[in-house]
Amino acid sequence: MTALLVGISCIAMNFFLNKTAYYYMDSLNGYIADVESDEKIYIKIDEDKIDDFFSTFSNQVVNTKINFSKKSALITLIISLSGGILSYIISGKSLKPLDDFSQKIEKIELKNIKEYQIRDEEIKEFEKIKNSFNRMLKRLDESYKAEKEFTRGAAHELKTPLAIINSQIDLYDEMYMNDDEVKDLIHMIKNESDRLKKLVTNLLDISELNSIKRDEKIEISSLIEEVNQDLAYLSDKKNISIENKCDESYILGNDILIYRVFYNIIENAMKYNKKDGYIKIYSKIKKESIKIFIEDSGIGIENNERDKVFIPFYRINKENQKEKGSGLGLSLIYKTIKIHGGEIKILDSKIGAKFSIKFPLI
């Protein structure tokens, strides 16, 4: 393309130069023909040869124009070819880093992402592209590792209840069981089946989070009040007092997902709370965001486990913790809040656990 542009420019330049040269050569020929008789001319030509002079001069002008055209065309051709070749070599050399960059992209695989990060000394011309590309590779590598770890954890969690169910069925086939033993067996299989169902549901929820629309106007205080009413059976059972002092505020998102966020956190606050305990919910509004705080008087979360509870399949080990979940509840909460542009933290608390949830306001 560069060579073509150089060639077109040279041809255009040659065309206009020729036109200009022809014009002035023709004007010179006309000037001789139009000379008046009383002007002084220092060229002596016999009268019988004057016609031959004009004829010869005209032919000379024509031949000069032809020779000029040939030479200018030759010069144009040489310059065009030389310029095209030179521009091709220079542009090819200049764009070589981009070609190397493209070849590296072709070789990238999930297993060797970090091997293809662009170093500082390799590409000077594409500094901004290099930095963006390296950041993209880093994100891809972290995402791949997280997905790999998630898949490994999911496989392990699915394998455990299936193994228990199969072992119980094999036991039933190998030995005689009375009615009570059969009932216990069925009860155990049902529990493991429910565990599988809950686990698969959570896995599907996590995989579909990004595809769900988040364009509903949600009022936080009334939504939390709705959650408290739906969980009243659990709070009444343990005589837990719930205090909701959230200010009226609106966020943009998916109503069902945000409902589940607060449902899961408040449900956990009830499950792992003591009898006659309390749950306090209040908010603080700053500029264009709102923070919702949820405090309880339960068993709390140790400092060394606060960063781990949002990791998929991680479960807190406590002697007084009766129920063992799948380890996906808080992970699902974390991902839901994140895709809504918010953040969740576990804060210091003298008694129980204290969550801080931040959302952008509309």
DRENKOL-442668 format. One record per residue (C-alpha): residue in one letter; z, y, x negated. Coordinates in pm, whole numbers, padded with zeros to 5 digits, always signed. Last residue first. Example, Ala and Ser with C-alpha at 12.3 -4.5 7.8 and 13.67 -1.06 7.14 Angstrom:
<nodes>
s+00714-00106-01367
a+00780-00450-01230
</nodes>
This chain:
<nodes>
i+04199+00550+02880
l+04486+00429+02664
p+04457+00219+02346
f+04698-00078+02347
k+05005-00163+02134
i+05239-00459+02184
s+05582-00467+02016
f+05783-00787+02048
k+06159-00824+02001
a+06331-01161+01970
g+06694-01258+02022
i+06991-01046+01915
k+07007-00809+01618
s+06635-00739+01639
d+06374-00667+01377
l+06022-00639+01512
i+05752-00895+01593
k+05413-00725+01604
i+05111-00714+01837
e+04795-00508+01802
g+04537-00352+02029
g+04159-00305+02042
h+04117-00532+02346
i+03969-00802+02119
k+04295-00789+01919
i+04521-00830+02223
t+04338-01145+02331
k+04336-01288+01977
y+04711-01239+01936
i+04791-01382+02281
l+04578-01689+02211
s+04759-01740+01880
l+05090-01691+02058
g+05012-01976+02297
l+04824-02206+02057
g+05114-02392+01896
s+05071-02686+02132
g+05418-02648+02276
k+05740-02826+02189
e+06022-02777+02437
k+06388-02829+02352
q+06438-02562+02090
n+06804-02594+01988
e+06720-02763+01658
k+06456-02507+01576
n+06118-02566+01415
i+05874-02294+01512
r+05527-02428+01585
y+05200-02336+01414
f+04896-02477+01594
p+04689-02157+01555
i+04852-01890+01335
f+05029-01622+01543
v+05372-01774+01470
k+05315-01753+01094
d+05376-01384+01025
r+05713-01391+01202
e+05825-01717+01046
n+06000-01588+00734
n+06191-01329+00940
e+06335-01591+01178
i+06241-01572+01546
g+06497-01521+01823
i+06718-01775+02006
g+06733-01567+02323
s+06873-01227+02419
d+06533-01074+02491
e+06333-00764+02399
i+05980-00673+02508
f+05843-00340+02381
i+05517-00192+02513
k+05343+00062+02291
i+05088+00298+02443
s+04795+00472+02279
e+04597+00799+02292
k+04868+01042+02179
k+05190+00842+02169
i+05329+00667+02477
k+05646+00459+02447
s+05717+00162+02672
y+06001-00050+02811
i+06076-00417+02885
k+06427-00555+02854
i+06498-00925+02905
y+06854-01047+02964
g+07079-01351+02932
d+07296-01524+03193
k+07190-01857+03041
k+07034-01824+02699
n+06672-01737+02635
y+06409-01966+02487
k+06237-02036+02818
m+06284-01684+02953
a+06143-01498+02652
n+05869-01761+02638
e+05776-01679+02999
i+05782-01307+02916
i+05540-01359+02626
n+05312-01596+02819
y+05296-01381+03135
f+05247-01063+02932
v+04936-01198+02758
r+04823-01388+03070
y+04810-01066+03272
i+04609-00901+02993
l+04355-01187+03011
i+04332-01180+03392
d+04290-00801+03410
n+04015-00785+03148
g+04021-00458+02962
l+04061-00081+02979
i+04413+00062+02971
y+04614+00267+03219
s+04969+00400+03207
e+05269+00433+03439
d+05574+00423+03217
c+05743+00090+03147
k+06109+00058+03244
n+06113-00307+03350
e+06458-00466+03331
i+06488-00841+03378
s+06823-01017+03430
i+06831-01388+03346
n+07026-01614+03584
k+06890-01929+03417
k+06724-02067+03734
d+06672-01718+03871
s+06466-01623+03563
l+06248-01932+03604
y+06185-01891+03978
a+06125-01518+03925
l+05828-01590+03697
d+05566-01471+03948
q+05781-01166+04029
n+05816-01076+03662
v+05439-01110+03612
e+05371-00875+03905
e+05613-00621+03756
i+05426-00647+03426
l+05098-00570+03609
s+05260-00276+03790
s+05370-00121+03461
i+05041-00181+03276
e+04788-00028+03516
i+04453-00191+03436
k+04105-00036+03467
e+03853-00318+03427
d+03574-00326+03165
r+03663-00621+02944
k+03390-00878+03012
i+03453-01228+02875
s+03223-01348+02594
n+03468-01278+02310
l+03747-01488+02465
e+03540-01799+02535
s+03642-02010+02233
i+04011-01920+02273
d+04014-02016+02641
l+03837-02345+02569
l+04098-02436+02307
n+04379-02341+02545
t+04236-02562+02820
v+04192-02851+02574
l+04558-02821+02469
k+04685-02802+02826
k+04486-03111+02925
l+04599-03302+02618
r+04964-03220+02688
d+04921-03324+03049
s+04777-03657+02928
e+05070-03698+02689
n+05315-03644+02974
k+05119-03876+03206
i+05110-04150+02941
m+05488-04121+02898
h+05550-04140+03273
i+05316-04438+03304
l+05505-04621+03029
d+05843-04534+03176
k+05727-04664+03514
v+05598-04982+03351
e+05934-05028+03177
d+06117-04987+03507
d+05888-05236+03682
n+05925-05508+03420
m+05697-05534+03121
y+05530-05842+02968
m+05391-05794+02624
e+05061-05749+02439
d+04857-05556+02695
y+05139-05308+02771
l+05190-05249+02400
d+04819-05182+02356
i+04838-04926+02641
q+05138-04762+02476
s+04959-04748+02140
n+04648-04597+02300
i+04849-04323+02476
i+05040-04237+02158
a+04719-04225+01951
l+04556-04000+02210
p+04860-03771+02207
t+04836-03734+01824
k+04457-03714+01782
l+04412-03401+01990
e+04664-03207+01780
h+04510-03333+01454
a+04156-03250+01564
a+04265-02904+01677
g+04439-02839+01344
r+04132-02941+01144
t+03909-02729+01368
f+04139-02428+01328
e+04147-02469+00950
k+03768-02483+00939
e+03741-02184+01171
a+03984-01986+00956
k+03797-02083+00639
y+03463-01987+00795
s+03600-01655+00920
e+03744-01573+00578
d+03414-01659+00410
l+03214-01463+00666
r+03439-01159+00623
k+03406-01178+00245
l+03030-01220+00269
m+03008-00912+00492
r+03216-00711+00246
n+02984-00820-00034
f+02675-00718+00165
s+02820-00379+00254
n+02904-00311-00111
k+02562-00423-00232
i+02378-00225+00036
k+02564+00091-00071
e+02496+00034-00441
f+02129-00056-00394
e+01964+00098-00700
k+02225-00021-00947
i+02191-00390-00874
e+02302-00657-01119
e+02570-00477-01320
d+02808-00425-01028
r+02807-00790-00914
i+02649-00913-00591
q+02848-01189-00416
y+02650-01511-00411
e+02913-01755-00536
k+03153-01635-00265
i+02948-01794+00014
n+02929-02142-00138
k+03021-02383+00142
l+02882-02169+00424
e+02538-02159+00262
i+02358-01873+00089
k+02031-01958-00088
e+01804-01736+00125
i+02040-01439+00078
k+02016-01482-00298
q+01636-01471-00279
s+01651-01142-00085
f+01877-00982-00347
d+01646-01099-00622
d+01357-00932-00436
l+01566-00619-00389
p+01649-00617-00761
k+01274-00650-00834
l+01192-00341-00627
s+01173-00104-00925
k+00971-00353-01131
g+00728-00406-00847
s+00711-00031-00785
i+00630+00032-01152
i+00374-00249-01181
y+00201-00166-00851
s+00207+00206-00932
l+00040+00139-01267
i-00221-00090-01117
g-00301+00158-00841
g-00305+00456-01077
s-00536+00279-01321
l-00764+00160-01042
s-00772+00501-00873
i-00811+00688-01204
i-01101+00466-01313
l-01271+00487-00973
t-01224+00866-00955
i-01362+00907-01309
l-01665+00698-01215
a-01716+00895-00894
s-01677+01223-01087
k-01935+01104-01342
k-02182+00996-01078
s-02137+01310-00866
f-02172+01539-01171
n-02487+01356-01274
i-02633+01401-00926
k-02535+01769-00910
t-02680+01828-01258
n-03002+01655-01153
v-03029+01885-00849
v-02960+02195-01060
q-03216+02083-01318
n-03473+02021-01046
s-03418+02374-00917
f-03454+02513-01269
t-03780+02318-01325
s-03928+02443-00997
f-03815+02800-01063
f-03955+02788-01414
d-04283+02628-01304
d-04334+02910-01057
i-04269+03166-01331
k-04520+03006-01568
d-04833+03213-01483
e-04624+03526-01483
d-04498+03465-01833
i-04124+03440-01863
k-03904+03677-02059
i-03535+03632-01996
y-03338+03954-02041
i-03359+04056-01679
k-03315+04419-01585
e-03324+04479-01211
d-03633+04651-01061
s-03794+04323-00945
e-03501+04201-00726
v-03333+03866-00805
d-03327+03644-00496
a-03458+03321-00654
i-03217+03340-00948
y-02916+03395-00714
g-03026+03114-00489
n-03006+02862-00776
l-02662+02992-00871
s-02550+02973-00505
d-02665+02611-00497
m-02456+02530-00805
y-02155+02705-00647
y-02178+02508-00324
y-02249+02177-00494
a-01938+02213-00713
t-01715+02285-00409
k-01851+01989-00216
n-01809+01764-00518
l-01447+01873-00564
f-01385+01809-00192
f-01517+01452-00211
n-01344+01372-00543
m-01004+01480-00406
a-01056+01267-00095
i-01152+00969-00312
c-00848+01022-00537
s-00608+01046-00241
i-00758+00735-00078
g-00718+00539-00403
v-00354+00649-00453
l-00275+00556-00093
l-00436+00214-00139
a-00242+00154-00462
t+00086+00238-00285
m+00000+00000+00000
</nodes>
